[in-house]
Amino acid sequence: MKLLLYSHFFAPSVGGVETIVLSLARGLAALRDSNGAPQFEITLVTQTPAANYGDTAQPFRVIRKPNFTQLWRLVRRSDVVHVAGPALAPLFLAWLSRKPFVIEHHGYPATCPNGLLFQHPSENVCPGHFLAGHYRECLKCNAQAEGPSKSFWLLLSAFLRHALSRRAAANIAPSGHVASRQSLPRTTTILHGIEDPCAEIDTLQATQPLHRRNFAFLGRLVTEKGLSVLLEATCLLRAEGRNFEVVLIGDGPDRPRLEKEIAALGLASSVRITGFLSGANLDQALRDVGAIVIPTTMEETAGLAAMEQMVRGRPVIASAVGGLGELVRDAGLLFSPGDAQALADAMKRILDEPGLAASLGATGRQRILLSFSYRVMIDAHARLYREVSAATNS
């Protein structure tokens, strides 16, 4: 089967979508039939420049920044088109050429103009104005962050994405929450799967955090990640005389504001920002971290960052919102998004209860190993492609 995988963002860009798409493409490329032949001929299309990334080392073809005509030809030659997020160009071309297309919803662009279900004026979760037909609220929300012209275009794009998503052969939701929140037809839930990075380690103890008095955030530094809530919670605990450190691992447009906020709150001795880290540098920064804090105030679709730490036996403190709350549940500590006092109370439990971090870490690791299997994710996608292809050709 000729499979076209389209992802606007791809390596060397770093993010959850890029991670899952690369993992999916590699897993599908490894599938063989009974004769040992590849089950899929994969072409991955992206708008991300290659820089120094080694495309030729991948077990699939990579096409970067194709023009409209090139993309049309690639779509026409494929049997199934998989789009990571409802990107308009490949979806329109697949619909026009009557090719079956599948959309994997890594965010909410099909049901929210800003794609985040995040209200910029209140810096809180959106109740769902677009699906409810409250389009003036959408225009006001995004005008504050993007300006009136961009806000209008975002709303128009959301109409187009929603219409094309309703015409998809299948919509893939990475969590049950996303499936119910978007209410798109022909939706199937396929949980993200990750490989076990600790498979070669003999004991779970080797994956446990070493110092419960250190906390870390890992991700992009943007307003909707709720980092001001984490800083406020840190202030509350420091006012009680608690001795601990918080490290913010990542970078993004909100970094200058956060640096000023850290200084204004007198937290320079307790909170530091490392910038983007990966590989050995990331492992080193996380070595003495007792818990990961994810204080997001938007609706995370699946919580990949939490998943990657849970499988390592590291406990997670997270906002009880979206797919993130569905993932963590009782395998971590949840608090209401935006509630700094509730976050402080959760952090206090890690500090005060010696066995809690290890217990939550073990529970979280087991949850990921049992329910978020990499092999299950690959097989579920492969089965879905065969089904939509067979339905189209019948």
Beta strands, then each sheet from edge to edge (+ up, - down):
strand 1: 2-6
strand 2: 41-46
strand 3: 61-64
strand 4: 80-84
strand 5: 101-104
strand 6: 118-119
strand 7: 124-125
strand 8: 170-173
strand 9: 187-189
strand 10: 214-218
strand 11: 245-249
strand 12: 271-275
strand 13: 291-294
strand 14: 316-319
strand 15: 333-335
sheet 1: 3+ 2+ 1+ 4+ 5+ 8+ 9+
sheet 2: 6+ 7-
sheet 3: 12+ 11+ 10+ 13+ 14+ 15+
end
